[in-house]
């Protein structure tokens, strides 16, 4: 039985790489980051700055 031709290995490698890239891009772009909720009037949350020293 003859061995697989090198062009077939190249096609399989390219299909694997393209599938991996497409899968990674789909996973990256389907995640939505959680936007922080701003509840103060100034637009930024400032911590309490009462130092005791």
mmCIF file of the N, C-alpha and C atoms, coordinates in Angstrom:
data_MODEL
# 
_entry.id   MODEL 
# 
loop_
_atom_site.group_PDB 
_atom_site.id 
_atom_site.type_symbol 
_atom_site.label_atom_id 
_atom_site.label_alt_id 
_atom_site.label_comp_id 
_atom_site.label_asym_id 
_atom_site.label_entity_id 
_atom_site.label_seq_id 
_atom_site.pdbx_PDB_ins_code 
_atom_site.Cartn_x 
_atom_site.Cartn_y 
_atom_site.Cartn_z 
_atom_site.occupancy 
_atom_site.B_iso_or_equiv 
_atom_site.pdbx_formal_charge 
_atom_site.auth_seq_id 
_atom_site.auth_comp_id 
_atom_site.auth_asym_id 
_atom_site.auth_atom_id 
_atom_site.pdbx_PDB_model_num 
ATOM 1   N N  . UNK A 1 1  ? 0.855   -1.176 0.000  1.00 0.00 ? 1  UNK A N  1 
ATOM 2   C CA . UNK A 1 1  ? 0.000   0.000  0.000  1.00 0.00 ? 1  UNK A CA 1 
ATOM 3   C C  . UNK A 1 1  ? 0.903   1.242  0.000  1.00 0.00 ? 1  UNK A C  1 
ATOM 4   N N  . UNK A 1 2  ? 0.640   2.194  -0.881 1.00 0.00 ? 2  UNK A N  1 
ATOM 5   C CA . UNK A 1 2  ? 1.511   3.378  -0.958 1.00 0.00 ? 2  UNK A CA 1 
ATOM 6   C C  . UNK A 1 2  ? 1.299   4.318  0.229  1.00 0.00 ? 2  UNK A C  1 
ATOM 7   N N  . UNK A 1 3  ? 2.343   5.047  0.539  1.00 0.00 ? 3  UNK A N  1 
ATOM 8   C CA . UNK A 1 3  ? 2.252   6.017  1.625  1.00 0.00 ? 3  UNK A CA 1 
ATOM 9   C C  . UNK A 1 3  ? 1.501   7.254  1.150  1.00 0.00 ? 3  UNK A C  1 
ATOM 10  N N  . UNK A 1 4  ? 1.096   8.084  2.123  1.00 0.00 ? 4  UNK A N  1 
ATOM 11  C CA . UNK A 1 4  ? 0.394   9.316  1.754  1.00 0.00 ? 4  UNK A CA 1 
ATOM 12  C C  . UNK A 1 4  ? 1.361   10.273 1.067  1.00 0.00 ? 4  UNK A C  1 
ATOM 13  N N  . UNK A 1 5  ? 0.874   10.981 0.100  1.00 0.00 ? 5  UNK A N  1 
ATOM 14  C CA . UNK A 1 5  ? 1.697   11.945 -0.613 1.00 0.00 ? 5  UNK A CA 1 
ATOM 15  C C  . UNK A 1 5  ? 1.953   13.153 0.283  1.00 0.00 ? 5  UNK A C  1 
ATOM 16  N N  . UNK A 1 6  ? 3.102   13.839 0.121  1.00 0.00 ? 6  UNK A N  1 
ATOM 17  C CA . UNK A 1 6  ? 3.395   15.007 0.949  1.00 0.00 ? 6  UNK A CA 1 
ATOM 18  C C  . UNK A 1 6  ? 2.378   16.133 0.776  1.00 0.00 ? 6  UNK A C  1 
ATOM 19  N N  . UNK A 1 7  ? 1.787   16.256 -0.406 1.00 0.00 ? 7  UNK A N  1 
ATOM 20  C CA . UNK A 1 7  ? 0.802   17.328 -0.609 1.00 0.00 ? 7  UNK A CA 1 
ATOM 21  C C  . UNK A 1 7  ? -0.426  17.090 0.272  1.00 0.00 ? 7  UNK A C  1 
ATOM 22  N N  . UNK A 1 8  ? -0.739  15.834 0.517  1.00 0.00 ? 8  UNK A N  1 
ATOM 23  C CA . UNK A 1 8  ? -1.870  15.535 1.383  1.00 0.00 ? 8  UNK A CA 1 
ATOM 24  C C  . UNK A 1 8  ? -1.566  15.942 2.827  1.00 0.00 ? 8  UNK A C  1 
ATOM 25  N N  . UNK A 1 9  ? -0.329  15.730 3.287  1.00 0.00 ? 9  UNK A N  1 
ATOM 26  C CA . UNK A 1 9  ? 0.052   16.173 4.619  1.00 0.00 ? 9  UNK A CA 1 
ATOM 27  C C  . UNK A 1 9  ? -0.015  17.686 4.725  1.00 0.00 ? 9  UNK A C  1 
ATOM 28  N N  . UNK A 1 10 ? 0.385   18.376 3.662  1.00 0.00 ? 10 UNK A N  1 
ATOM 29  C CA . UNK A 1 10 ? 0.337   19.829 3.661  1.00 0.00 ? 10 UNK A CA 1 
ATOM 30  C C  . UNK A 1 10 ? -1.103  20.339 3.726  1.00 0.00 ? 10 UNK A C  1 
ATOM 31  N N  . UNK A 1 11 ? -1.991  19.697 2.990  1.00 0.00 ? 11 UNK A N  1 
ATOM 32  C CA . UNK A 1 11 ? -3.398  20.090 3.023  1.00 0.00 ? 11 UNK A CA 1 
ATOM 33  C C  . UNK A 1 11 ? -3.991  19.840 4.408  1.00 0.00 ? 11 UNK A C  1 
ATOM 34  N N  . UNK A 1 12 ? -3.673  18.718 5.013  1.00 0.00 ? 12 UNK A N  1 
ATOM 35  C CA . UNK A 1 12 ? -4.167  18.436 6.358  1.00 0.00 ? 12 UNK A CA 1 
ATOM 36  C C  . UNK A 1 12 ? -3.631  19.441 7.377  1.00 0.00 ? 12 UNK A C  1 
ATOM 37  N N  . UNK A 1 13 ? -2.363  19.787 7.243  1.00 0.00 ? 13 UNK A N  1 
ATOM 38  C CA . UNK A 1 13 ? -1.768  20.765 8.151  1.00 0.00 ? 13 UNK A CA 1 
ATOM 39  C C  . UNK A 1 13 ? -2.442  22.126 8.005  1.00 0.00 ? 13 UNK A C  1 
ATOM 40  N N  . UNK A 1 14 ? -2.662  22.570 6.777  1.00 0.00 ? 14 UNK A N  1 
ATOM 41  C CA . UNK A 1 14 ? -3.322  23.867 6.557  1.00 0.00 ? 14 UNK A CA 1 
ATOM 42  C C  . UNK A 1 14 ? -4.760  23.849 7.056  1.00 0.00 ? 14 UNK A C  1 
ATOM 43  N N  . UNK A 1 15 ? -5.460  22.748 6.872  1.00 0.00 ? 15 UNK A N  1 
ATOM 44  C CA . UNK A 1 15 ? -6.829  22.671 7.387  1.00 0.00 ? 15 UNK A CA 1 
ATOM 45  C C  . UNK A 1 15 ? -6.842  22.744 8.910  1.00 0.00 ? 15 UNK A C  1 
ATOM 46  N N  . UNK A 1 16 ? -5.896  22.069 9.554  1.00 0.00 ? 16 UNK A N  1 
ATOM 47  C CA . UNK A 1 16 ? -5.810  22.110 11.007 1.00 0.00 ? 16 UNK A CA 1 
ATOM 48  C C  . UNK A 1 16 ? -5.508  23.528 11.494 1.00 0.00 ? 16 UNK A C  1 
ATOM 49  N N  . UNK A 1 17 ? -4.556  24.202 10.855 1.00 0.00 ? 17 UNK A N  1 
ATOM 50  C CA . UNK A 1 17 ? -4.184  25.553 11.263 1.00 0.00 ? 17 UNK A CA 1 
ATOM 51  C C  . UNK A 1 17 ? -5.343  26.527 11.062 1.00 0.00 ? 17 UNK A C  1 
ATOM 52  N N  . UNK A 1 18 ? -6.010  26.455 9.920  1.00 0.00 ? 18 UNK A N  1 
ATOM 53  C CA . UNK A 1 18 ? -7.141  27.354 9.669  1.00 0.00 ? 18 UNK A CA 1 
ATOM 54  C C  . UNK A 1 18 ? -8.291  27.092 10.640 1.00 0.00 ? 18 UNK A C  1 
ATOM 55  N N  . UNK A 1 19 ? -8.530  25.826 10.947 1.00 0.00 ? 19 UNK A N  1 
ATOM 56  C CA . UNK A 1 19 ? -9.582  25.505 11.915 1.00 0.00 ? 19 UNK A CA 1 
ATOM 57  C C  . UNK A 1 19 ? -9.225  26.039 13.297 1.00 0.00 ? 19 UNK A C  1 
ATOM 58  N N  . UNK A 1 20 ? -7.973  25.891 13.683 1.00 0.00 ? 20 UNK A N  1 
ATOM 59  C CA . UNK A 1 20 ? -7.536  26.394 14.980 1.00 0.00 ? 20 UNK A CA 1 
ATOM 60  C C  . UNK A 1 20 ? -7.662  27.912 15.060 1.00 0.00 ? 20 UNK A C  1 
ATOM 61  N N  . UNK A 1 21 ? -7.279  28.606 14.005 1.00 0.00 ? 21 UNK A N  1 
ATOM 62  C CA . UNK A 1 21 ? -7.376  30.071 13.994 1.00 0.00 ? 21 UNK A CA 1 
ATOM 63  C C  . UNK A 1 21 ? -8.835  30.516 14.044 1.00 0.00 ? 21 UNK A C  1 
ATOM 64  N N  . UNK A 1 22 ? -9.688  29.872 13.257 1.00 0.00 ? 22 UNK A N  1 
ATOM 65  C CA . UNK A 1 22 ? -11.102 30.256 13.268 1.00 0.00 ? 22 UNK A CA 1 
ATOM 66  C C  . UNK A 1 22 ? -11.743 29.978 14.626 1.00 0.00 ? 22 UNK A C  1 
ATOM 67  N N  . UNK A 1 23 ? -11.420 28.849 15.240 1.00 0.00 ? 23 UNK A N  1 
ATOM 68  C CA . UNK A 1 23 ? -11.965 28.515 16.553 1.00 0.00 ? 23 UNK A CA 1 
ATOM 69  C C  . UNK A 1 23 ? -11.501 29.518 17.602 1.00 0.00 ? 23 UNK A C  1 
ATOM 70  N N  . UNK A 1 24 ? -10.230 29.905 17.549 1.00 0.00 ? 24 UNK A N  1 
ATOM 71  C CA . UNK A 1 24 ? -9.696  30.874 18.507 1.00 0.00 ? 24 UNK A CA 1 
ATOM 72  C C  . UNK A 1 24 ? -10.340 32.242 18.327 1.00 0.00 ? 24 UNK A C  1 
ATOM 73  N N  . UNK A 1 25 ? -10.522 32.658 17.089 1.00 0.00 ? 25 UNK A N  1 
ATOM 74  C CA . UNK A 1 25 ? -11.154 33.956 16.845 1.00 0.00 ? 25 UNK A CA 1 
ATOM 75  C C  . UNK A 1 25 ? -12.605 33.955 17.299 1.00 0.00 ? 25 UNK A C  1 
ATOM 76  N N  . UNK A 1 26 ? -13.316 32.863 17.063 1.00 0.00 ? 26 UNK A N  1 
ATOM 77  C CA . UNK A 1 26 ? -14.713 32.805 17.500 1.00 0.00 ? 26 UNK A CA 1 
ATOM 78  C C  . UNK A 1 26 ? -14.808 32.849 19.014 1.00 0.00 ? 26 UNK A C  1 
ATOM 79  N N  . UNK A 1 27 ? -13.900 32.153 19.714 1.00 0.00 ? 27 UNK A N  1 
ATOM 80  C CA . UNK A 1 27 ? -13.922 32.182 21.173 1.00 0.00 ? 27 UNK A CA 1 
ATOM 81  C C  . UNK A 1 27 ? -13.538 33.559 21.703 1.00 0.00 ? 27 UNK A C  1 
ATOM 82  N N  . UNK A 1 28 ? -12.631 34.242 21.020 1.00 0.00 ? 28 UNK A N  1 
ATOM 83  C CA . UNK A 1 28 ? -12.191 35.559 21.489 1.00 0.00 ? 28 UNK A CA 1 
ATOM 84  C C  . UNK A 1 28 ? -13.293 36.593 21.325 1.00 0.00 ? 28 UNK A C  1 
ATOM 85  N N  . UNK A 1 29 ? -13.983 36.579 20.204 1.00 0.00 ? 29 UNK A N  1 
ATOM 86  C CA . UNK A 1 29 ? -14.969 37.614 19.932 1.00 0.00 ? 29 UNK A CA 1 
ATOM 87  C C  . UNK A 1 29 ? -16.343 37.323 20.504 1.00 0.00 ? 29 UNK A C  1 
ATOM 88  N N  . UNK A 1 30 ? -16.591 36.132 21.027 1.00 0.00 ? 30 UNK A N  1 
ATOM 89  C CA . UNK A 1 30 ? -17.898 35.873 21.633 1.00 0.00 ? 30 UNK A CA 1 
ATOM 90  C C  . UNK A 1 30 ? -17.923 36.231 23.112 1.00 0.00 ? 30 UNK A C  1 
ATOM 91  N N  . UNK A 1 31 ? -16.767 36.488 23.727 1.00 0.00 ? 31 UNK A N  1 
ATOM 92  C CA . UNK A 1 31 ? -16.731 36.878 25.133 1.00 0.00 ? 31 UNK A CA 1 
ATOM 93  C C  . UNK A 1 31 ? -16.944 38.383 25.237 1.00 0.00 ? 31 UNK A C  1 
ATOM 94  N N  . UNK A 1 32 ? -17.963 38.803 25.986 1.00 0.00 ? 32 UNK A N  1 
ATOM 95  C CA . UNK A 1 32 ? -18.215 40.216 26.212 1.00 0.00 ? 32 UNK A CA 1 
ATOM 96  C C  . UNK A 1 32 ? -17.684 40.592 27.589 1.00 0.00 ? 32 UNK A C  1 
ATOM 97  N N  . UNK A 1 33 ? -16.829 41.612 27.668 1.00 0.00 ? 33 UNK A N  1 
ATOM 98  C CA . UNK A 1 33 ? -16.320 42.002 28.987 1.00 0.00 ? 33 UNK A CA 1 
ATOM 99  C C  . UNK A 1 33 ? -17.412 42.677 29.816 1.00 0.00 ? 33 UNK A C  1 
ATOM 100 N N  . UNK A 1 34 ? -17.340 42.489 31.119 1.00 0.00 ? 34 UNK A N  1 
ATOM 101 C CA . UNK A 1 34 ? -18.302 43.120 32.020 1.00 0.00 ? 34 UNK A CA 1 
ATOM 102 C C  . UNK A 1 34 ? -17.920 44.573 32.221 1.00 0.00 ? 34 UNK A C  1 
ATOM 103 N N  . UNK A 1 35 ? -18.833 45.480 31.862 1.00 0.00 ? 35 UNK A N  1 
ATOM 104 C CA . UNK A 1 35 ? -18.544 46.891 32.051 1.00 0.00 ? 35 UNK A CA 1 
ATOM 105 C C  . UNK A 1 35 ? -18.874 47.281 33.489 1.00 0.00 ? 35 UNK A C  1 
ATOM 106 N N  . UNK A 1 36 ? -18.003 48.054 34.128 1.00 0.00 ? 36 UNK A N  1 
ATOM 107 C CA . UNK A 1 36 ? -18.268 48.431 35.527 1.00 0.00 ? 36 UNK A CA 1 
ATOM 108 C C  . UNK A 1 36 ? -19.430 49.422 35.614 1.00 0.00 ? 36 UNK A C  1 
ATOM 109 N N  . UNK A 1 37 ? -20.213 49.266 36.649 1.00 0.00 ? 37 UNK A N  1 
ATOM 110 C CA . UNK A 1 37 ? -21.351 50.152 36.875 1.00 0.00 ? 37 UNK A CA 1 
ATOM 111 C C  . UNK A 1 37 ? -20.873 51.383 37.646 1.00 0.00 ? 37 UNK A C  1 
ATOM 112 N N  . UNK A 1 38 ? -21.086 52.568 37.094 1.00 0.00 ? 38 UNK A N  1 
ATOM 113 C CA . UNK A 1 38 ? -20.662 53.811 37.737 1.00 0.00 ? 38 UNK A CA 1 
ATOM 114 C C  . UNK A 1 38 ? -21.868 54.392 38.471 1.00 0.00 ? 38 UNK A C  1 
ATOM 115 N N  . UNK A 1 39 ? -21.726 54.501 39.788 1.00 0.00 ? 39 UNK A N  1 
ATOM 116 C CA . UNK A 1 39 ? -22.869 54.953 40.580 1.00 0.00 ? 39 UNK A CA 1 
ATOM 117 C C  . UNK A 1 39 ? -22.615 56.290 41.266 1.00 0.00 ? 39 UNK A C  1 
ATOM 118 N N  . UNK A 1 40 ? -21.445 56.891 41.140 1.00 0.00 ? 40 UNK A N  1 
ATOM 119 C CA . UNK A 1 40 ? -21.179 58.163 41.783 1.00 0.00 ? 40 UNK A CA 1 
ATOM 120 C C  . UNK A 1 40 ? -21.391 59.291 40.793 1.00 0.00 ? 40 UNK A C  1 
ATOM 121 N N  . UNK A 1 41 ? -21.527 60.522 41.310 1.00 0.00 ? 41 UNK A N  1 
ATOM 122 C CA . UNK A 1 41 ? -21.788 61.667 40.446 1.00 0.00 ? 41 UNK A CA 1 
ATOM 123 C C  . UNK A 1 41 ? -20.548 62.102 39.668 1.00 0.00 ? 41 UNK A C  1 
ATOM 124 N N  . UNK A 1 42 ? -19.370 61.917 40.239 1.00 0.00 ? 42 UNK A N  1 
ATOM 125 C CA . UNK A 1 42 ? -18.150 62.378 39.582 1.00 0.00 ? 42 UNK A CA 1 
ATOM 126 C C  . UNK A 1 42 ? -17.731 61.462 38.439 1.00 0.00 ? 42 UNK A C  1 
ATOM 127 N N  . UNK A 1 43 ? -18.270 60.277 38.350 1.00 0.00 ? 43 UNK A N  1 
ATOM 128 C CA . UNK A 1 43 ? -17.926 59.372 37.273 1.00 0.00 ? 43 UNK A CA 1 
ATOM 129 C C  . UNK A 1 43 ? -16.873 58.354 37.668 1.00 0.00 ? 43 UNK A C  1 
ATOM 130 N N  . UNK A 1 44 ? -16.180 58.564 38.778 1.00 0.00 ? 44 UNK A N  1 
ATOM 131 C CA . UNK A 1 44 ? -15.187 57.607 39.252 1.00 0.00 ? 44 UNK A CA 1 
ATOM 132 C C  . UNK A 1 44 ? -15.473 57.278 40.705 1.00 0.00 ? 44 UNK A C  1 
ATOM 133 N N  . UNK A 1 45 ? -15.212 56.080 41.068 1.00 0.00 ? 45 UNK A N  1 
ATOM 134 C CA . UNK A 1 45 ? -15.373 55.692 42.466 1.00 0.00 ? 45 UNK A CA 1 
ATOM 135 C C  . UNK A 1 45 ? -14.074 56.002 43.194 1.00 0.00 ? 45 UNK A C  1 
ATOM 136 N N  . UNK A 1 46 ? -14.149 56.845 44.224 1.00 0.00 ? 46 UNK A N  1 
ATOM 137 C CA . UNK A 1 46 ? -12.958 57.207 44.978 1.00 0.00 ? 46 UNK A CA 1 
ATOM 138 C C  . UNK A 1 46 ? -13.023 56.541 46.344 1.00 0.00 ? 46 UNK A C  1 
ATOM 139 N N  . UNK A 1 47 ? -11.936 55.922 46.783 1.00 0.00 ? 47 UNK A N  1 
ATOM 140 C CA . UNK A 1 47 ? -11.947 55.294 48.108 1.00 0.00 ? 47 UNK A CA 1 
ATOM 141 C C  . UNK A 1 47 ? -11.894 56.357 49.207 1.00 0.00 ? 47 UNK A C  1 
ATOM 142 N N  . UNK A 1 48 ? -12.253 55.939 50.403 1.00 0.00 ? 48 UNK A N  1 
ATOM 143 C CA . UNK A 1 48 ? -12.215 56.834 51.547 1.00 0.00 ? 48 UNK A CA 1 
ATOM 144 C C  . UNK A 1 48 ? -10.757 57.152 51.883 1.00 0.00 ? 48 UNK A C  1 
ATOM 145 N N  . UNK A 1 49 ? -10.399 58.439 51.916 1.00 0.00 ? 49 UNK A N  1 
ATOM 146 C CA . UNK A 1 49 ? -9.006  58.834 52.087 1.00 0.00 ? 49 UNK A CA 1 
ATOM 147 C C  . UNK A 1 49 ? -8.752  59.471 53.448 1.00 0.00 ? 49 UNK A C  1 
ATOM 148 N N  . UNK A 1 50 ? -9.392  58.975 54.508 1.00 0.00 ? 50 UNK A N  1 
ATOM 149 C CA . UNK A 1 50 ? -9.155  59.489 55.846 1.00 0.00 ? 50 UNK A CA 1 
ATOM 150 C C  . UNK A 1 50 ? -8.017  58.706 56.477 1.00 0.00 ? 50 UNK A C  1 
ATOM 151 N N  . UNK A 1 51 ? -6.815  59.299 56.466 1.00 0.00 ? 51 UNK A N  1 
ATOM 152 C CA . UNK A 1 51 ? -5.668  58.627 57.038 1.00 0.00 ? 51 UNK A CA 1 
ATOM 153 C C  . UNK A 1 51 ? -5.620  58.881 58.530 1.00 0.00 ? 51 UNK A C  1 
ATOM 154 N N  . UNK A 1 52 ? -5.176  57.913 59.290 1.00 0.00 ? 52 UNK A N  1 
ATOM 155 C CA . UNK A 1 52 ? -5.192  58.003 60.739 1.00 0.00 ? 52 UNK A CA 1 
ATOM 156 C C  . UNK A 1 52 ? -3.820  58.333 61.307 1.00 0.00 ? 52 UNK A C  1 
ATOM 157 N N  . UNK A 1 53 ? -2.895  58.885 60.565 1.00 0.00 ? 53 UNK A N  1 
ATOM 158 C CA . UNK A 1 53 ? -1.574  59.176 61.087 1.00 0.00 ? 53 UNK A CA 1 
ATOM 159 C C  . UNK A 1 53 ? -1.193  60.554 60.792 1.00 0.00 ? 53 UNK A C  1 
# 
